[in-house]
Amino acid sequence: MNTQTSSTYRMQSSVSHPMDVTRRAGNEITQQLLSDVSAQGISRSQLATRAKMDVIQLNRVLNGDRNTTLYLLGNVAAALGKELRVSFDGGHSLGVSF
């Protein structure tokens, strides 16, 4: 049985460049996805199959080895039974929820 959890991340930043905020948000999303993988007890190979990507690509996404799109992060979240929602409310504030 897949238990749904909900987490919301609110990123407030005093940095001058919006990319720093999105990079930090990507790291937060990745950490939550890794936590969900562990909690569900599935292998990366199983997750890759569910997310319709190869294991190498999944490892790059989860290890932060590449500039990952929200589309790919959303696919991984969906494969874990989650929905990724992102909101921007102006300035350097970014909200992410599962």
N, C-alpha and C positions, 0 to 999 in steps of 0.2 A: 504494500500500500504506500502510495506516495503522499507524504505529509506536506502540505503547503505552508510555507512560512512567508512572512512579509517583513521586509526590512526597507527602511527609507534612509537615504543618505542625503544630507544637505551640505553642500560644499560652499562655504563662504571663504572668499579669498581676498587677501590684500595685495596680491601680486599684480604686476602691471600688465601681464600678458594673458589673454584668455586661454591660450593653449596650455599654460601651466595648470589651470583649473581642470580642463578636460583630461589632461594626462593623469592628474591625481584621481579624478573620477573613474577613469579606466582602470587604474590600479585597485580602487575600492571594489569595482564590479568584479574584477578578476579574483580578488580575495574572497568575495562572497560566493562566486561560482565554485572555487576550489573547496570552500567549506561545505557547500551543498554536495559536491562530488563525494567528499569524505563521509558526510552524514548518510548519504544514500548507499554507500558501500559499492559503488560501481567503478569499473576500471576505465581508464582513459580510452581504451580500445572500444569498450561498449558505448561510452559517451560519444566518441567520434562517429560511430555507426548511427546512433540516434540523431546526431546533429548533421548527418549527411556530409561529413568532411573526413579527410584522411587523418590519421593519428599525428603525422608530422605537423599538419596545419593546426590541429587542435593544441598540440604542445606549444607551438609558437604563440597561439592566442593566450593560453593559460600561463605561460612563462613570461609574457610581456616582451617576447623577442621581436615583435614587429608592431607597427602602427595598426592596430586592429580597428575595424569599423564597428559601428553599433549594430550593423546587420549581422556580422559574425557573432558578436556577443549575444545578440538576441536569439540566434539559432542555438547557441550553447545553452542559454537559459531555457528555451523552449524544450530542448532535449532533456532538461532536468525537471520539466513540468512547471516551469516558472514563466512569468511574463515580465519582460524588461520594459520599464516605463521611464522616460527621461523628460525632464521639464526644465526650461530656462525661464527665469523670471527677471531678466535684465541684469545689467552690470556684470559682475563676476560670480553670480550665484547659479548653481546647477543642482537640480534634485534628481536622484535616481532611486527607483524603487523596484522591488521584485514582488 
